[in-house]
Amino acid sequence: MNIEERLIEIEIKVTSQDDLTQQLSHLVYQQQKQIDELRALCTALVKKLGDTGSDDGGADSYTQEKPPHY
């Protein structure tokens, strides 16, 4: 194997690693975007549950009562 063939092989490997790095970067970006969306959804749900829990009456007051057969 001469020096030119070795150089070509190294360039191919570097290009392949660069493509893989780009794919992984895009994947991390997509995952972070999904994490941010889920975090916002959880925050909204916690806020909604907090608003519902502070209401007098409503559906949550019945969940604390024992059923009539007890």
Secondary structure, DSSP 8 states (H G I E B T S, - for coil): --HHHHHHHHHHHHHHHHHHHHHHHHHHHHHHHHHHHHHHHHHHHHHHHHHHHHSSSSHHHHHTS--TT-
